[in-house]
Amino acid sequence: MAETAVLRQRGGEKRPAPPRGGGLLAGLLRTARPRQWIKNILVVAAPAAAGELFSRHALVQLALVFTLFTACAAAVYLVNDARDAEADRAHPTKRHRPVAAGQVPVPVAYAVGGVLAVLAPVVASWLCSPAVAALLVAYLGMQLAYCVSLKHVLVVDLVVVTTGFLMRAMIGGLALGIPLSRWFLITTGFGALFMVSAKRYSEAVQMAGKAGATRALLTEYTAGYLRFVWQLAAGVAVLGYCLWAMEEGGVPHTSVLPWRQLSMVAFILAILRYAVFADRGTAGEPEDVVLRDRALALIGLVWMAMYGLAVANW
């Protein structure tokens, strides 16, 4: 009886979560965060804006760039999870990550991450261009520095995450030799800052008065400051897009309607709709916000249709 009681007591102790189903390869795939790959679709932004998306050469190059950027992001996730394995084991949610749960050994995560980090720029310099390879190296260096220290530095952490989105939008243009408009860069950069700061603001609002914030830096930001950042970024993004849409570049349009200018309405509506979730403190991952809200998804489709008609000069 005494032994049974002891066994029951031991059985009630908190133990590390067992690894989820699947072997090493499944664990590596989960660590690479497949749900985050949707962000890499931004590589088509510059070619789509320039109307150079549907040639065979463009599609092959963009598919290759998408794959290489995904490999770089996976390398960063692997190294990050290997480095934070001990801390993640003490976290109620992160302890289920494959590296923290023991499904992927820490040395294996480091090794695979290192191989991907070296292989992606090498392949880019061979099959794409030196500019693409240089941007991938810059992305890896910035993200690894973020994992080590920059994520603990106020404001810099927002800039690094925002720059990651901007690099995704730039790399497609570099791969195809498309000049990047200053208004495209301003709109994309501040649009990304708007979504990043809205996400942080939402986290700060949800964690207010609670212990154990998911990001240690959230305790140093105030909700008021993060609100100021996303409101400022939204305003600059709208201004940048309007200036971009009004710029004809000296080429007269012969389309039925001025679709480029009309697309400003859809863009502003999308910003206003997204701001609803930011204001409520429910703006999580950008892709989740867009895919879950039908109205926002519809506005996005209307905007893409309008801009597509403008590019096609229909």
PAZAPA-4460 file (N, C-alpha, C; in steps of 0.05 Angstrom, whole numbers, plus 32768, in hexadecimal, padded with zeros to 4 digits):
% residues 314
    n_x    n_y    n_z   ca_x   ca_y   ca_z    c_x    c_y    c_z   seq   type   mol
   8011   7FE8   8000   8000   8000   8000   8011   8019   8000     1      M     A
   8026   8018   8011   8038   802F   8012   8046   8034   7FF7     2      A     A
   804E   801D   7FEB   805B   8020   7FD1   8048   802C   7FBC     3      E     A
   802E   8024   7FBE   801A   802E   7FAB   8016   804C   7FAF     4      T     A
   8016   8054   7FC8   8012   8071   7FCE   802A   8081   7FC2     5      A     A
   8042   8076   7FC6   8059   8084   7FBC   8058   8086   7F9D     6      V     A
   8050   8070   7F90   804D   8070   7F73   8039   8084   7F6A     7      L     A
   8022   8086   7F79   800E   809A   7F71   8018   80B6   7F74     8      R     A
   8028   80BB   7F8A   8033   80D5   7F8E   8046   80DC   7F77     9      Q     A
   8056   80C8   7F70   8069   80CD   7F5A   805A   80D2   7F3F    10      R     A
   8044   80C3   7F3C   8035   80C6   7F23   8028   80E1   7F21    11      G     A
   8023   80EE   7F39   8017   8109   7F38   802A   811F   7F34    12      G     A
   8044   8119   7F34   8058   812E   7F30   8057   8137   7F13    13      E     A
   805E   8151   7F0F   805F   815D   7EF5   8077   8152   7EE5    14      K     A
   8072   8147   7ECF   8088   813C   7EBE   8089   814B   7EA4    15      R     A
   80A0   814A   7E97   80A2   8157   7E7C   808F   814A   7E69    16      P     A
   8084   815A   7E57   8071   8150   7E44   807F   813C   7E31    17      A     A
   8073   8125   7E2C   807F   8112   7E1A   807F   811D   7DFE    18      P     A
   8092   8115   7DED   8092   811F   7DD1   8079   8116   7DC3    19      P     A
   806F   8128   7DB1   8058   8121   7DA2   805E   810C   7D8D    20      R     A
   804A   8102   7D80   804D   80EC   7D6C   8061   80F4   7D56    21      G     A
   806E   80DF   7D4B   8081   80E4   7D36   809D   80E1   7D40    22      G     A
   80B0   80DE   7D2D   80CC   80DA   7D34   80DB   80F4   7D31    23      G     A
   80F5   80F1   7D2C   8107   8108   7D2B   80FF   811B   7D14    24      L     A
   80F9   8110   7CFC   80F3   8121   7CE5   80D9   8131   7CEB    25      L     A
   80C5   8124   7CF7   80AD   8133   7CFE   80B2   8149   7D12    26      A     A
   80C4   8144   7D25   80CC   8158   7D38   80DA   816F   7D2B    27      G     A
   80EC   816A   7D19   80FA   817F   7D0B   80E7   8190   7CFA    28      L     A
   80D3   8183   7CEE   80C0   8191   7CDE   80AF   81A4   7CF0    29      L     A
   80A7   819A   7D07   8097   81AB   7D19   80A8   81C2   7D24    30      R     A
   80C1   81BD   7D28   80D3   81D3   7D32   80D6   81E8   7D1D    31      T     A
   80D5   81E0   7D03   80D7   81F4   7CED   80BE   8205   7CEA    32      A     A
   80A9   8201   7CFA   8091   8211   7CFB   8084   8214   7CE0    33      R     A
   8078   81FE   7CD5   806B   8200   7CBA   8056   8216   7CB9    34      P     A
   8048   821B   7CCF   8033   822F   7CCE   803E   824B   7CC9    35      R     A
   8057   824F   7CCF   8064   8269   7CCA   806C   826D   7CAD    36      Q     A
   806C   8258   7C9E   8076   825A   7C82   8065   826C   7C71    37      W     A
   804C   8270   7C79   803A   8281   7C69   8045   829D   7C67    38      I     A
   8055   82A6   7C7B   8061   82C0   7C7A   8074   82C4   7C62    39      K     A
   8080   82AE   7C5A   8093   82AF   7C44   8087   82B4   7C29    40      N     A
   806C   82B3   7C28   805E   82BA   7C0F   8064   82D7   7C08    41      I     A
   806D   82E7   7C1B   8074   8303   7C16   808A   8305   7C00    42      L     A
   8098   82F0   7BFA   80AD   82F1   7BE5   80A1   82F9   7BCA    43      V     A
   8087   82F5   7BC6   807A   82FC   7BAC   8071   8319   7BAC    44      V     A
   8074   8328   7BC2   8069   8343   7BC4   8074   8356   7BAE    45      A     A
   808F   8358   7BAD   809B   836A   7B9A   8095   8363   7B7D    46      A     A
   8099   8349   7B75   8092   8341   7B59   8074   8346   7B53    47      P     A
   8062   8340   7B66   8046   8345   7B61   8040   8362   7B5D    48      A     A
   804C   8373   7B6E   8048   8390   7B6B   8052   839B   7B51    49      A     A
   8067   838E   7B46   8073   8397   7B2D   8066   838A   7B15    50      A     A
   8054   8377   7B19   8047   836A   7B03   8059   8356   7AF5    51      G     A
   806C   834B   7B03   807F   8338   7AF7   807E   831D   7B06    52      E     A
   8066   8313   7B09   8062   82FB   7B1A   805E   82E1   7B0B    53      L     A
   8054   82E2   7AF3   804A   82CA   7AE6   805B   82BF   7AD0    54      F     A
   8073   82C8   7ACD   8085   82BC   7AB9   8090   82A2   7AC6    55      S     A
   8099   8290   7AB5   80A4   8277   7ABF   80BD   827C   7AD0    56      R     A
   80CE   828D   7AC7   80E7   8294   7AD5   80E0   829F   7AF1    57      H     A
   80CC   82B1   7AF2   80C5   82BE   7B0B   80BA   82A9   7B1F    58      A     A
   80A9   8297   7B15   809D   8283   7B27   80B2   8270   7B32    59      L     A
   80C5   8268   7B21   80DA   8256   7B2A   80EB   8264   7B3F    60      V     A
   80F3   827C   7B3A   8104   828B   7B4C   80F6   8290   7B67    61      Q     A
   80DD   8297   7B66   80CE   829D   7B7F   80C9   8284   7B8F    62      L     A
   80C4   826D   7B81   80C2   8254   7B90   80DC   824C   7B9E    63      A     A
   80F2   8251   7B90   810C   824C   7B9C   8112   825E   7BB3    64      L     A
   810C   8278   7BB0   8111   828B   7BC5   8100   8285   7BDD    65      V     A
   80E6   827E   7BD8   80D5   8276   7BEE   80E0   825F   7BFE    66      F     A
   80EA   824A   7BF0   80F6   8233   7BFD   810F   823A   7C0D    67      T     A
   8120   824B   7C02   8139   8253   7C0F   8133   8264   7C28    68      L     A
   8120   8276   7C26   8119   8286   7C3D   810D   8275   7C53    69      F     A
   80FD   8262   7C4B   80F1   824F   7C5E   8107   823F   7C6D    70      T     A
   811B   8237   7C5E   8131   8228   7C69   8140   8239   7C7E    71      A     A
   8144   8253   7C77   8152   8265   7C8A   8141   8269   7CA3    72      C     A
   8127   826D   7CA0   8116   8270   7CB7   8116   8257   7CC8    73      A     A
   8116   8240   7CBC   8117   8227   7CCA   8131   8224   7CDA    74      A     A
   8147   822D   7CCE   8161   822C   7CDB   8160   823D   7CF5    75      A     A
   8154   8254   7CF3   8152   8266   7D0A   8141   8259   7D20    76      V     A
   812A   824D   7D19   8119   8240   7D2C   8127   8229   7D3A    77      Y     A
   8136   8219   7D2B   8144   8203   7D36   815A   820C   7D4B    78      L     A
   8169   8220   7D43   817E   822A   7D55   8171   8237   7D6E    79      V     A
   815C   8246   7D69   814E   8253   7D80   8143   823F   7D94    80      N     A
   8136   822A   7D8A   812A   8216   7D9C   8140   8206   7DAA    81      D     A
   8156   8200   7D9C   816C   81F2   7DA9   8179   8203   7DBF    82      A     A
   817B   821D   7DBA   8187   822F   7DCE   8175   8233   7DE6    83      R     A
   815B   8233   7DE1   8147   8238   7DF7   813B   821F   7E02    84      D     A
   8147   8207   7DFC   813A   81EE   7E04   8136   81EC   7E22    85      A     A
   8149   81F4   7E32   8146   81F2   7E50   8130   8204   7E5A    86      E     A
   8130   821D   7E50   811B   8230   7E59   8100   8227   7E4F    87      A     A
   80FE   821C   7E37   80E4   8213   7E2C   80D8   81FC   7E3C    88      D     A
   80E9   81EB   7E48   80DF   81D5   7E58   80D0   81DE   7E70    89      R     A
   80D5   81F6   7E7A   80C7   8201   7E91   80AF   8211   7E8A    90      A     A
   80AA   8214   7E70   8093   8224   7E66   807B   8211   7E61    91      H     A
   8063   821A   7E69   804B   8208   7E67   8044   8200   7E4A    92      P     A
   804B   8211   7E36   8044   820B   7E1A   805D   8203   7E0A    93      T     A
   8072   8212   7E0E   808A   820D   7DFE   8098   81F2   7E04    94      K     A
   8091   81E6   7E1B   809D   81CD   7E22   8094   81B6   7E0F    95      R     A
   807F   81BC   7DFF   8076   81A8   7DEC   8086   81AA   7DD1    96      H     A
   8097   81BE   7DCE   80A7   81C0   7DB6   80B9   81A7   7DB4    97      R     A
   80BE   819E   7D9C   80CD   8185   7D98   80E8   8185   7DA5    98      P     A
   80F7   819B   7DA4   8111   819C   7DB0   810F   819B   7DCF    99      V     A
   80FD   81AB   7DDA   80FA   81AB   7DF7   80EF   8190   7E01   100      A     A
   80DE   8183   7DF2   80D2   816A   7DFA   80E4   8152   7DF5   101      A     A
   80FB   8156   7DE8   810E   8140   7DE4   810A   8131   7DCA   102      G     A
   80F6   8139   7DBA   80F2   812B   7DA1   8108   8131   7D8D   103      Q     A
   8113   8149   7D8F   812A   8151   7D7F   8141   8158   7D91   104      V     A
   8157   8148   7D92   816E   814E   7DA3   8179   816A   7D9D   105      P     A
   8183   8177   7DB1   818E   8192   7DAE   81A5   8193   7D99   106      V     A
   81B8   8180   7D9A   81CE   8180   7D86   81C3   817D   7D69   107      P     A
   81AE   816D   7D66   81A3   8169   7D4B   8196   8183   7D41   108      V     A
   8188   8191   7D53   817B   81AA   7D4C   8190   81BE   7D43   109      A     A
   81A6   81C0   7D52   81BC   81D2   7D4B   81C8   81CA   7D30   110      Y     A
   81CC   81B1   7D2C   81D9   81A7   7D14   81C8   81AC   7CFB   111      A     A
   81AF   81A5   7CFC   819D   81A9   7CE5   8199   81C7   7CE0   112      V     A
   8196   81D7   7CF5   8194   81F4   7CF1   81AD   81FF   7CE4   113      G     A
   81C4   81F6   7CED   81DD   8200   7CE1   81E0   81F8   7CC4   114      G     A
   81D8   81E0   7CBD   81DA   81D7   7CA1   81C8   81E8   7C8F   115      V     A
   81AF   81EC   7C98   819C   81FD   7C89   81A6   8219   7C86   116      L     A
   81B2   8224   7C9C   81BB   8240   7C9B   81D2   8243   7C87   117      A     A
   81E2   822F   7C83   81F9   8230   7C70   81EF   822A   7C54   118      V     A
   81DE   8216   7C52   81D6   820C   7C38   81C5   8220   7C28   119      L     A
   81B2   822E   7C36   81A0   8240   7C28   81AE   8257   7C1A   120      A     A
   81C0   8266   7C26   81CE   827B   7C18   81E0   8270   7C01   121      P     A
   81EC   8259   7C05   81FD   824D   7BF0   81EC   8246   7BD8   122      V     A
   81D5   823A   7BDC   81C3   8234   7BC5   81B9   824D   7BB8   123      V     A
   81B4   8262   7BC8   81AA   827B   7BBE   81BF   8288   7BAC   124      A     A
   81D8   8288   7BB4   81EE   8294   7BA4   81F2   8284   7B8A   125      S     A
   81EB   826B   7B8A   81EF   825A   7B72   81D7   825C   7B5F   126      W     A
   81BF   825B   7B6A   81A7   825A   7B58   8198   8274   7B56   127      L     A
   819D   8287   7B67   8190   82A1   7B66   81A4   82B7   7B5F   128      C     A
   81AC   82C6   7B73   81BF   82DC   7B6F   81CE   82E2   7B88   129      S     A
   81E5   82EF   7B87   81F3   82F7   7B9F   81E3   8308   7BB2   130      P     A
   81D2   8319   7BA6   81C1   832B   7BB7   81AE   831B   7BC8   131      A     A
   81A2   8306   7BBD   8190   82F5   7BCC   819F   82E6   7BE2   132      V     A
   81B6   82DC   7BDB   81C7   82CE   7BEF   81CE   82E1   7C06   133      A     A
   81D6   82FA   7BFF   81DE   830D   7C13   81C6   8314   7C26   134      A     A
   81AE   8316   7C1A   8197   831C   7C2B   8191   8305   7C3D   135      L     A
   8194   82ED   7C34   818F   82D5   7C45   81A3   82D4   7C5C   136      L     A
   81BC   82DB   7C56   81D1   82DB   7C6B   81CA   82F1   7C7F   137      V     A
   81C2   8308   7C76   81BA   831E   7C88   81A3   8316   7C99   138      A     A
   818F   8309   7C8D   8178   8300   7C9C   8180   82EC   7CB2   139      Y     A
   8191   82D9   7CAB   819A   82C5   7CBF   81A9   82D2   7CD5   140      L     A
   81BC   82E4   7CCE   81CB   82F2   7CE3   81BA   8302   7CF6   141      G     A
   81A7   8311   7CEA   8195   8321   7CFA   8183   8310   7D0D   142      M     A
   8178   82FA   7D02   8166   82EA   7D12   8175   82DA   7D27   143      Q     A
   818D   82D1   7D22   819D   82C3   7D36   81A5   82D6   7D4C   144      L     A
   81AC   82EF   7D45   81B2   8303   7D59   8199   830A   7D69   145      A     A
   8182   8309   7D5D   8169   830D   7D6B   8165   82F7   7D80   146      Y     A
   816A   82DE   7D78   8166   82C7   7D8A   8179   82C9   7DA2   147      C     A
   8192   82D3   7D9E   81A6   82D4   7DB3   81A1   82EC   7DC5   148      V     A
   819D   8304   7DBA   819C   831C   7DCB   8188   8331   7DC3   149      S     A
   8184   8335   7DA9   8174   834C   7DA0   8157   834B   7DA9   150      L     A
   814D   8333   7DAE   8131   8330   7DB7   812C   833C   7DD3   151      K     A
   8142   8342   7DE0   8140   834D   7DFB   8145   836C   7DFB   152      H     A
   8147   8378   7DE3   814D   8394   7DE1   8134   83A3   7DD8   153      V     A
   812B   83B6   7DE9   8113   83C6   7DE2   8115   83D3   7DC7   154      L     A
   8100   83D3   7DB8   80FC   83DF   7D9E   810C   83D0   7D88   155      V     A
   8125   83C9   7D8E   8135   83BA   7D7B   8127   839F   7D74   156      V     A
   811A   8393   7D87   810C   8379   7D82   80F6   837E   7D6D   157      D     A
   80E8   8394   7D6F   80D3   839A   7D5C   80DE   839F   7D40   158      L     A
   80F5   83AD   7D3F   8102   83B3   7D26   810B   839A   7D18   159      V     A
   8117   8387   7D28   8122   836E   7D1C   810B   835E   7D10   160      V     A
   80F5   835A   7D1E   80DF   834A   7D14   80D3   8357   7CFB   161      V     A
   80D0   8372   7CFC   80C6   8380   7CE5   80D8   837E   7CCD   162      T     A
   80F2   8380   7CD2   8105   837D   7CBC   8104   8362   7CAF   163      T     A
   80FE   834D   7CBF   80FB   8332   7CB4   80E5   8331   7CA0   164      G     A
   80CE   833E   7CA5   80B8   833F   7C92   80C1   834F   7C79   165      F     A
   80CF   8365   7C7D   80D7   8376   7C67   80EA   8367   7C55   166      L     A
   80FC   8357   7C61   810F   8347   7C50   8100   8333   7C3F   167      M     A
   80EB   8327   7C4A   80DB   8314   7C3A   80CF   8322   7C22   168      R     A
   80C6   833B   7C26   80BA   8349   7C10   80CF   8353   7BFC   169      A     A
   80E7   8357   7C04   80FC   8361   7BF3   8109   834B   7BE1   170      M     A
   810B   8333   7BEC   811B   831E   7BE0   8110   8316   7BC4   171      I     A
   80F6   8316   7BC1   80EB   830F   7BA7   80F3   8323   7B91   172      G     A
   80F4   833D   7B98   80FD   8351   7B86   811A   834E   7B7F   173      G     A
   812B   8348   7B93   8147   8344   7B8E   814C   832C   7B7C   174      L     A
   813C   8316   7B80   8140   82FE   7B70   813A   8303   7B53   175      A     A
   8127   8315   7B4D   811F   831A   7B31   812B   8334   7B26   176      L     A
   813B   8341   7B36   8147   835A   7B2D   8133   8371   7B2A   177      G     A
   811F   8372   7B3A   810A   8386   7B39   8112   839D   7B4C   178      I     A
   8113   83B6   7B42   8119   83CD   7B54   8103   83D0   7B68   179      P     A
   810B   83D5   7B81   80F7   83D7   7B97   80F0   83F4   7B9C   180      L     A
   80D7   83FA   7B99   80CD   8415   7B9D   80D0   841E   7BBA   181      S     A
   80D7   8437   7BBE   80DA   8441   7BDA   80BF   843F   7BE8   182      R     A
   80A9   8444   7BD9   808F   8443   7BE6   8087   8426   7BED   183      W     A
   8090   8413   7BDC   808B   83F7   7BE2   809A   83EF   7BFC   184      F     A
   80B2   83F8   7BFF   80C2   83F1   7C17   80B6   83FE   7C30   185      L     A
   80AD   8418   7C2D   80A1   8426   7C44   8087   8419   7C4C   186      I     A
   8076   8413   7C39   805C   8407   7C3F   805F   83EB   7C4B   187      T     A
   8071   83DB   7C3F   8075   83C0   7C4A   8082   83C1   7C66   188      T     A
   8095   83D2   7C69   80A3   83D3   7C83   8091   83DC   7C99   189      G     A
   8082   83F2   7C95   8071   83FC   7CAA   8058   83EB   7CAD   190      F     A
   804F   83DE   7C97   8039   83CB   7C9A   8041   83B3   7CAC   191      G     A
   805A   83AA   7CA8   8064   8394   7CB9   8066   839D   7CD6   192      A     A
   8071   83B6   7CDA   8073   83C0   7CF5   8058   83C3   7D03   193      L     A
   8044   83CA   7CF3   8028   83CC   7CFE   801F   83B1   7D08   194      F     A
   8023   839C   7CF9   801A   8381   7D01   802A   8376   7D18   195      M     A
   8044   837B   7D18   8056   8371   7D2D   804F   837F   7D48   196      V     A
   804D   839A   7D47   8047   83A8   7D60   802B   83A3   7D69   197      S     A
   8018   839F   7D57   7FFD   8398   7D5F   7FFC   837D   7D6D   198      A     A
   800C   836A   7D64   800E   8350   7D71   801A   8352   7D8D   199      K     A
   802F   8362   7D8F   803C   8366   7DAA   8028   8375   7DBC   200      R     A
   801A   8388   7DB2   8006   8397   7DC2   7FF1   8383   7DCC   201      Y     A
   7FE8   8372   7DBB   7FD3   835E   7DC3   7FDE   834C   7DD9   202      S     A
   7FF7   8343   7DD6   8003   8332   7DEA   8005   8341   7E05   203      E     A
   800D   835B   7E04   800F   836B   7E1C   7FF4   836E   7E2A   204      A     A
   7FDF   8373   7E19   7FC4   8376   7E25   7FBB   835C   7E32   205      V     A
   7FBF   8345   7E24   7FB6   832C   7E2F   7FC5   8323   7E47   206      Q     A
   7FDE   832B   7E4A   7FEF   8323   7E60   7FEE   8338   7E77   207      M     A
   7FDF   834D   7E74   7FDD   8362   7E89   7FD3   8356   7EA3   208      A     A
   7FE2   8359   7EB8   7FDB   834F   7ED2   7FE0   8332   7ED6   209      G     A
   7FEC   8325   7EC3   7FF2   8308   7EC5   8010   8304   7EC8   210      K     A
   8018   82EF   7ED5   8034   82E8   7ED8   803D   82D7   7EC1   211      A     A
   8056   82D9   7EB9   8061   82C7   7EA5   805A   82CE   7E89   212      G     A
   8062   82E6   7E81   805D   82EF   7E66   806C   82DD   7E52   213      A     A
   8060   82D9   7E3B   806C   82C8   7E27   8086   82D4   7E1C   214      T     A
   8088   82EE   7E1D   80A1   82FC   7E15   80AA   830D   7E2D   215      R     A
   80C2   8309   7E36   80CC   8318   7E4D   80CC   8336   7E48   216      A     A
   80D0   833E   7E2F   80D2   835A   7E29   80B7   8368   7E2B   217      L     A
   80A1   8359   7E2B   8087   8365   7E2E   8083   8374   7E48   218      L     A
   8092   836B   7E5C   8090   8378   7E76   809D   8394   7E76   219      T     A
   80AE   8399   7E62   80BB   83B3   7E60   80AD   83C6   7E4E   220      E     A
   809D   83BC   7E3B   808C   83CD   7E2B   8073   83D4   7E3A   221      Y     A
   8068   83EB   7E34   804D   83F2   7E3F   8039   83EE   7E28   222      T     A
   8020   83E8   7E2F   800C   83E5   7E1B   8008   83FF   7E0B   223      A     A
   800A   8415   7E1A   8007   842F   7E0C   801C   8434   7DF7   224      G     A
   8035   842C   7DFD   804B   8430   7DE9   8046   841E   7DD1   225      Y     A
   803F   8405   7DD5   803A   83F3   7DBE   8022   83FC   7DAE   226      L     A
   800E   8407   7DBB   7FF7   8412   7DAC   8001   842A   7D9B   227      R     A
   8012   843B   7DA6   801C   8451   7D96   802B   8447   7D7E   228      F     A
   803B   8432   7D81   804C   8428   7D6B   803A   841D   7D55   229      V     A
   8025   840D   7D5C   8015   8401   7D46   8004   8417   7D38   230      W     A
   7FFB   842B   7D48   7FEC   8440   7D3B   7FFD   8451   7D28   231      Q     A
   8016   8457   7D32   8028   8466   7D21   802F   8457   7D07   232      L     A
   8035   843D   7D0B   803C   842C   7CF4   8025   842A   7CE0   233      A     A
   800D   8427   7CEA   7FF5   8426   7CD8   7FF3   843F   7CC8   234      A     A
   7FF6   8456   7CD5   7FF4   8470   7CC7   8009   8473   7CB1   235      G     A
   8022   846C   7CB7   8037   846E   7CA3   8033   845B   7C8C   236      V     A
   802A   8442   7C92   8024   842E   7C7D   800F   8438   7C6A   237      A     A
   7FFA   8444   7C75   7FE4   844F   7C64   7FEE   8466   7C53   238      V     A
   7FFE   8478   7C5F   8008   848E   7C50   801B   8485   7C3A   239      L     A
   802D   8472   7C40   803F   8467   7C2C   8031   845A   7C15   240      G     A
   801C   844A   7C1C   800D   843D   7C06   7FFE   8451   7BF5   241      Y     A
   7FF2   8465   7C01   7FE4   8479   7BF1   7FF7   8488   7BDE   242      C     A
   800F   848F   7BE8   8022   849C   7BD6   802B   848A   7BC0   243      L     A
   802E   8470   7BC7   8036   845C   7BB3   8020   8459   7B9E   244      W     A
   8007   8457   7BA7   7FF1   8453   7B94   7FED   846C   7B82   245      A     A
   7FF2   8483   7B8C   7FEE   849C   7B7D   8005   84A1   7B69   246      M     A
   801B   8493   7B6D   8033   8498   7B5C   802F   8488   7B42   247      E     A
   802C   8496   7B2C   8028   8489   7B12   8042   8481   7B05   248      E     A
   8058   848C   7B0E   8072   8485   7B02   8075   848F   7AE5   249      G     A
   8065   84A3   7ADD   8067   84AE   7AC3   805A   849D   7AAD   250      G     A
   804D   8487   7AB4   8040   8476   7AA0   8022   8479   7AA1   251      V     A
   8015   8484   7A8D   7FF8   8488   7A8E   7FE9   846D   7A8E   252      P     A
   7FD4   846B   7A9D   7FC4   8453   7A9E   7FAD   8454   7A8A   253      H     A
   7FA7   843D   7A7F   7F90   843C   7A6C   7F7B   8428   7A75   254      T     A
   7F7B   8422   7A8E   7F68   840F   7A9A   7F4C   841B   7A9C   255      S     A
   7F39   840A   7AA0   7F1D   8413   7AA3   7F19   8425   7ABA   256      V     A
   7F25   841F   7AD1   7F23   842F   7AE9   7F40   8432   7AF5   257      L     A
   7F44   8447   7B05   7F5F   844A   7B11   7F62   8437   7B29   258      P     A
   7F66   841D   7B22   7F66   8409   7B37   7F7C   840D   7B4C   259      W     A
   7F93   8417   7B43   7FA9   841C   7B56   7FA1   842F   7B6C   260      R     A
   7F93   8445   7B64   7F8A   8458   7B78   7F73   844D   7B88   261      Q     A
   7F61   843F   7B7B   7F4A   8434   7B8A   7F52   841F   7B9E   262      L     A
   7F69   8412   7B99   7F72   83FE   7BAC   7F79   840A   7BC7   263      S     A
   7F7D   8424   7BC8   7F82   8432   7BE2   7F6B   842D   7BF6   264      M     A
   7F53   842D   7BEB   7F3B   8429   7BFC   7F3C   840E   7C0A   265      V     A
   7F42   83F9   7BFA   7F43   83DE   7C05   7F5B   83DC   7C19   266      A     A
   7F71   83E8   7C13   7F88   83E7   7C25   7F82   83F4   7C40   267      F     A
   7F76   840B   7C3F   7F6F   841A   7C57   7F5B   840A   7C67   268      I     A
   7F47   83FE   7C5A   7F33   83EE   7C68   7F40   83D6   7C76   269      L     A
   7F54   83CA   7C68   7F62   83B3   7C74   7F71   83BB   7C8D   270      A     A
   7F7E   83D3   7C8C   7F8C   83DD   7CA4   7F78   83E2   7CBB   271      I     A
   7F62   83EF   7CB4   7F4E   83F5   7CC8   7F42   83DC   7CD5   272      L     A
   7F3D   83C8   7CC4   7F32   83AF   7CCE   7F46   83A0   7CE0   273      R     A
   7F5F   83A0   7CD8   7F74   8393   7CE8   7F77   83A2   7D03   274      Y     A
   7F74   83BD   7D02   7F77   83CD   7D1A   7F61   83C6   7D2F   275      A     A
   7F4A   83BC   7D26   7F35   83B4   7D38   7F40   839E   7D4B   276      V     A
   7F4E   838B   7D40   7F59   8375   7D50   7F70   837E   7D61   277      F     A
   7F80   8391   7D56   7F96   839C   7D66   7F8B   83AB   7D7E   278      A     A
   7F76   83BB   7D7A   7F6A   83CB   7D8F   7F5E   83B9   7DA5   279      D     A
   7F53   83A3   7D9D   7F47   8390   7DB0   7F5C   8380   7DBF   280      R     A
   7F74   837F   7DB4   7F89   836F   7DC0   7F87   8352   7DB8   281      G     A
   7F7C   834D   7DA0   7F79   8332   7D95   7F88   832E   7D7B   282      T     A
   7F9B   833F   7D75   7FAB   833C   7D5D   7FC3   832A   7D62   283      A     A
   7FC0   8310   7D5C   7FD5   82FE   7D61   7FE7   82FC   7D48   284      G     A
   7FED   82E4   7D3F   7FFD   82E0   7D27   7FEE   82ED   7D0F   285      E     A
   7FFC   82FD   7CFF   7FEE   830B   7CE8   7FDF   82F8   7CD6   286      P     A
   7FEB   82E0   7CD0   7FDE   82CE   7CBE   7FC4   82C3   7CCA   287      E     A
   7FC4   82BF   7CE5   7FAC   82B6   7CF2   7F95   82CA   7CF2   288      D     A
   7F9D   82E4   7CF6   7F89   82F9   7CF5   7F7C   82FB   7CDA   289      V     A
   7F8C   82FA   7CC5   7F81   82FD   7CAA   7F70   82E5   7CA2   290      V     A
   7F79   82CD   7CA8   7F6B   82B5   7CA0   7F51   82B0   7CB0   291      L     A
   7F51   82B9   7CC9   7F39   82B4   7CDA   7F23   82C8   7CD5   292      R     A
   7F29   82E0   7CCD   7F15   82F5   7CCA   7F0D   82F6   7CAC   293      D     A
   7EF4   82EF   7CA7   7EEB   82ED   7C8B   7EEA   8309   7C7E   294      R     A
   7EE2   831D   7C8E   7EE0   8338   7C82   7EFC   8342   7C7A   295      A     A
   7F10   833D   7C8B   7F2B   8346   7C85   7F36   8337   7C6D   296      L     A
   7F30   831C   7C6C   7F39   830C   7C55   7F2C   8316   7C3B   297      A     A
   7F12   831D   7C3C   7F04   8327   7C25   7F10   8342   7C1C   298      L     A
   7F15   8354   7C2F   7F21   836E   7C28   7F3C   8369   7C1B   299      I     A
   7F4C   8356   7C25   7F66   8350   7C1A   7F63   8346   7BFD   300      G     A
   7F4F   8335   7BF8   7F4B   832B   7BDD   7F43   8341   7BCA   301      L     A
   7F32   8354   7BD3   7F2A   836A   7BC3   7F42   837C   7BBC   302      V     A
   7F53   8381   7BD1   7F6B   8391   7BCC   7F7D   8384   7BB7   303      W     A
   7F81   8369   7BBA   7F92   835B   7BA7   7F87   835D   7B8B   304      M     A
   7F6C   835A   7B88   7F5F   835B   7B6E   7F63   8377   7B62   305      A     A
   7F5F   838C   7B72   7F62   83A7   7B68   7F7F   83AC   7B5F   306      M     A
   7F92   83A4   7B70   7FAE   83A9   7B68   7FB6   8398   7B50   307      Y     A
   7FAB   8380   7B4E   7FB0   836F   7B37   7FA6   837C   7B1E   308      G     A
   7F8E   8388   7B1F   7F83   8395   7B07   7F93   83AE   7B00   309      L     A
   7F9E   83BB   7B14   7FAF   83D2   7B0F   7FC9   83CA   7B01   310      A     A
   7FD5   83B4   7B0A   7FEE   83AA   7AFE   7FE9   83A1   7AE1   311      V     A
   7FD1   8394   7ADD   7FCA   838A   7AC2   7FC1   83A0   7AB0   312      A     A
   7FBC   83B8   7ABC   7FB3   83CF   7AAD   7F99   83C9   7A9E   313      N     A
   7F87   83BB   7AAC   7F6D   83B3   7AA0   7F58   83C8   7AA3   314      W     A
***
